[in-house]
């Protein structure tokens, strides 16, 4: 009995803080409580799904979605969701809020036994969360697919688990938003924060002030019908949609149509550069507030959510400082600084929003004593800002440490807890004001083609940080599950794994892209800051180069780093694997050289190919020492490490991740050499001979 | 000047019958007339597209689609289609028919010069065709993307260029249909023949007889709104939609809801098996014709096309033969045979359709003397059937030789011309009755996940056969362009290259899928007949195995076959390439063995892996002989060829395509050995030493 025999081991790993273990189910986010039990429930074409108690259209649609995804991810045709065989019974107590609400009950309980599965939840949203858990449990063995017998009790740790999507800097068509909502549902994210306007584009149809989208978007905006579609699609999936119209800065695109509301005379044109810009709304004119009132009147009804994000970040005071009207106004109202002017502006916005039944949300900068206490602060500054907001009685959401466009390792986001740092010192009532967090996808360096690959799979890790118990922290376990879930996520319609392959095909320009794939697999793209420093980027610079096809974090290199550690401890299969890879990097250079010769557009890849090939050579040399078992001289080690340092320098905006496993090997050789100089080690070496 | 220097060479290859040459643009279908000229038109973010004369909503949408695809396929952001720089001027004379019509003017003329491009067409449909040609011309060099200067005059050879999609045997959701319409537009196919009903499913909402879709589809059907969406989407792309409701056989799914119209008593259930089944409509009852009248009344208005396909194929006469009522009816009407009964039935249908302004279309079997001459015959039997229909004065469409589900090489479809064989002997007036052809995608062995990979890229080759001049026949040129276009086609939303990768990931079951990729790349899936013979398939058998991820025709093997021919003539780089591949096949077996050990669901792959590894070994042995330059003994050759024969035997429903380049090497060695026995060859060998 395969399952019976292994169940004790499995039980041991399935605590609330899973250890790295391939037998643990690849769930993300990890449930609050999970117990594996003996046995399994097979997935056959007649697998049934039945809502035994409450049912409604949203639940029915969720069942169909579950069945479709299960079919896609296993290949097993399900006759209908209501097949006649063993299956799932859903016991839902009621609909819950008609549209998703902050703090609604998302808890569920899932019991899988060989005789059938039962999913219990108070609300339809709870059922959605449980269905995704069940789908992720689908497992394959010799006899086919099955769900392991299991008991799960689950609920989110934080109520606000968001993804912020910037659709202004690079336009993201409707289908990008929809497929990301599907993926968000799959990892239990529940807020789409839709950054709809910025200097580079005003992306939503405004019927009252049509020049906003007509002149501010290059024709790339969502119609109001499309916005309704997105909001409805999200609601079906238990996801709130919080719109952001960033004010009073970041508004250049607005002024392309309505320069009269800027603090300096126009004309203005859509911004093509990246950065912080001077155009700022004129806070001194009543007309500005009437304009905002009209705008929010036109748009707020599209968004049923209680919260409306007004941005408020990065206001350059220059236009205010230079405007006689603004200065006179400031003096009259006793607004001594630009910060005070912005606080005044925010207060006015808060009033406008309140009249529409909306609560203001803004970035760190909106926090000022005058702001009424229902406002929510979103922090890009960090846990100390969260703590400060909480001590002042404001609710807050963390985005510091969750900026996906910085292309940091998933482990870094995973370790970044809203209740870390200063926030750890808050009392319970204050800590309760920290609602959760949001992964941020700023779009300077992504297009509709590459955006999925930057968001996923790392957003899933943020989702786990925000849903799972705080003690769920094992990074190895997280990585293993993240990689497995990443593959399944493509069945939600995401293109995060495929788009880079297409990009490499395009780079190969009709040639064989395989050498480029070999190369790209051991590289990592640089994130926002180094890219901004590397060259003059604008919204018109094509993002179709090697760096745009490289991932944030190399799966292969992570595996080879593990291998290097095991190889250093003498593992033969790992030595073989490393040798194979190093040799491939070396030999790949020749193929790349001919590709580059045939297509000079690839010129910048040359030095990257050289560095990777050199890392391969250094790796092979290190393997020679390691396998021979003799200590290396200090000179040799120093020389090779310095050569590796040169290889490891980023070039063409990519990180030569290939250097990392080689460095681990050199470190191991160094450690051994140091050991060889200690008497005990010499003795051991003597005994070994 | 790169372009100036190479233009003479380019001109030479760009006749109406392109030769294989990497410098020729990768256009599919190849235009009727094409001349490359010196110079190029760069593609920059401010590339403009302007309709200078006639414009309408369909043309505007086409321009947006063109700009979006150009951005996706090059990575270059276009500010708006109406950018301010050099670009394209469209001179369209008028809208053409409001909805696409058989025989409408699809011609266009395209002139690209360094100063700008001009597209001239009489109709919007002509513009659509020209825009796709222009997009395919986008080329990359060291300075970026550009359109080569060119003069093209183009028009289709045949007016009917279709893709038949069976959505009954396996359900194909709306998005499958939509993305295939996009791909059809890209290769100038202009008819979607939508096979909406069969024994296994009635896939369209019928408001008058709701049990048709409610009980006949497992819940998998298109709502009438979705049908309207498809028809509108197709019309935007210049594609007609011809619905097929297959009668009087192939109707089991209908009888699940309405058994009273069958020729034998019910009850009936949706068929899960594949094949030809007995349930057949009762032609003896007036109620049957009233039912059909009501059905066509309900559905025909959804389809603006003049043609309505009634199927009519593969009628099993058993129910008719055994029914006293049918036999009495036949006797009364002098219908001596089942064929005569069906002819009567078809005549009645023709009347019902005519009353709705529709013209009947059917498969070969509907052809009978009683059928009025406006009917169109679709032939699965071949060119002799086409010729027969034409001689009798009927119009016809060829599908024989275009069955994509048989997984035959693209070259075979390419060589299959509607005017081949008996049809070549027709006079001009008769030949004019042959309207074109349709690629057929029967869906017994595909799902929504795999269907794109079976249709594409081979459907593009059928598209070329039907659009391009008859003398465009060079198979090497076709293959080169097909492979290039295949990559670009993914930018229309198709998943034909990516879906197999996901399937291999799923097979790897969390392990590294790379060894499976190496294997799958040198295999080919078996087509309909061998699969049907291999095991008992039904609609409930998962299609998630290696065979379902293998392609119809291996790109890699085709390349290696070319290499083997060059290696036999002494090409060192080809020898190296072959050795590398053979060695990889050999060494891959070990990795596959561990995958299989970890996942017994992969058991059937074992013998496949063995065969490929063995082919690798034989290839290496052959390379040894070839490189050594010494003749092999007859015994050795015979032994190796017989070993290779054993390797080459299909197993697990896949063809071991890997054997083919090895066979070419063995053939070359054999030829050389025979030459070595001739005195002249010995002399040569002597001189070489």
Contacts between the chains, C-beta under 8 A, distances in Angstrom:
chain1	res1	chain2	res2	distance
A	22	B	510	7.3
A	26	B	510	7.2
A	45	B	540	4.1
A	64	B	219	7.9
A	68	B	173	8.0
A	72	B	448	7.8
A	72	B	449	6.3
A	73	B	506	7.3
A	74	B	506	7.6
A	74	B	542	7.3
A	74	B	544	6.9
A	75	B	447	7.5
A	75	B	449	7.2
A	75	B	503	7.5
A	75	B	506	6.8
A	75	B	542	4.5
A	75	B	543	6.3
A	75	B	544	2.5
A	75	B	548	7.6
A	76	B	542	4.8
A	76	B	544	7.3
A	77	B	170	7.8
A	77	B	447	7.3
A	77	B	539	6.6
A	77	B	540	5.8
A	77	B	542	6.6
A	79	B	218	5.6
A	79	B	540	6.9
A	80	B	218	4.9
A	80	B	219	5.2
A	81	B	219	7.7
A	140	B	506	8.0
A	140	B	509	5.0
A	140	B	599	6.9
A	140	B	601	5.8
A	141	B	599	7.5
A	141	B	600	7.1
A	141	B	601	6.9
A	142	B	599	7.6
A	142	B	600	3.3
A	142	B	601	5.7
A	142	B	603	7.5
A	144	B	601	7.1
A	170	B	77	7.9
A	173	B	68	8.0
A	218	B	79	5.6
A	218	B	80	4.9
A	219	B	64	8.0
A	219	B	80	5.1
A	219	B	81	7.8
A	447	B	75	7.4
A	447	B	77	7.3
A	448	B	72	7.8
A	449	B	72	6.3
A	449	B	75	7.2
A	484	B	510	5.5
A	487	B	502	7.5
A	487	B	505	4.9
A	487	B	506	7.7
A	490	B	502	5.8
A	491	B	502	7.5
A	497	B	501	7.9
A	498	B	498	4.3
A	498	B	501	7.2
A	501	B	497	7.9
A	501	B	498	7.2
A	501	B	501	7.5
A	502	B	487	7.5
A	502	B	490	5.7
A	502	B	491	7.5
A	503	B	75	7.6
A	505	B	487	4.9
A	506	B	73	7.3
A	506	B	74	7.6
A	506	B	75	6.8
A	506	B	140	8.0
A	506	B	487	7.6
A	509	B	140	5.0
A	510	B	22	7.3
A	510	B	26	7.2
A	510	B	484	5.5
A	539	B	77	6.6
A	540	B	45	4.1
A	540	B	77	5.7
A	540	B	79	7.0
A	541	B	77	8.0
A	542	B	74	7.3
A	542	B	75	4.6
A	542	B	76	4.8
A	542	B	77	6.6
A	542	B	144	8.0
A	543	B	75	6.4
A	544	B	74	6.9
A	544	B	75	2.5
A	544	B	76	7.3
A	548	B	75	7.6
A	599	B	140	6.9
A	599	B	141	7.6
A	599	B	142	7.6
A	600	B	141	7.1
A	600	B	142	3.3
A	601	B	140	5.8
A	601	B	141	6.9
A	601	B	142	5.7
A	601	B	144	7.1
A	603	B	142	7.5
